[in-house]
Amino acid sequence: MPKMRRKGDLPTKDCLSCHRPFAWRKKWERDWDEVKYCSDRCRRAGPAAPAG
């Protein structure tokens, strides 16, 4: 049986839309490198405009 991981040990990324960090999920296992947004709502909104 695989060793359990703590949530804090999982890889994280910053969402391109809301700029909040989000953690790895099992459903993203095969395509983690392509995941850019934390949720469907952020994906629909698209990338946020740069501040300034």
N, C-alpha and C positions, 0 to 999 in steps of 0.2 A: 504494500500500500504506500502511495506517495506521502512524503513528509508534508505536513500542513504548513502553510505560510501565514504570517500575520498580515493584516491589511496594510500596515505601514511599510512592509517589505516589498509590496507590489510596485511595478514601474508606474510613473505618472507622466502626464503631458498637460500642457495648457491649451484650453479650447481657443480656437481662432476667432470665435464670435464673442464670447463673454469673458475671455481671458482668465477663467477660473481653472484651477488644476482639477484633473479627473484621473481616476485610477484604472488600471487594467481590469477587464472583465473577461470571464470565461468565453462569452459569445464572441469576443474580439480576438480570440486566441490565434486564429489563422491569418488575420489581416491587421494586426496591431500597428504595423508600420504605415498603413493607409488611413487609419482612424484620425480624424482631425477635429471633430466636434464632440462635445460631451453628451448631446441629446439631439433628438429629431428637431426640436424647436430651434436650437442653435444652427443646425444644418440648414433648415429652411431660411433662416435669417441671413446666412452667409457670413463672410468675414466682415468684421467691424472696420469702420474707417479709422485710419490712424489719428491719434490725438494730436491736436496742435494746429 
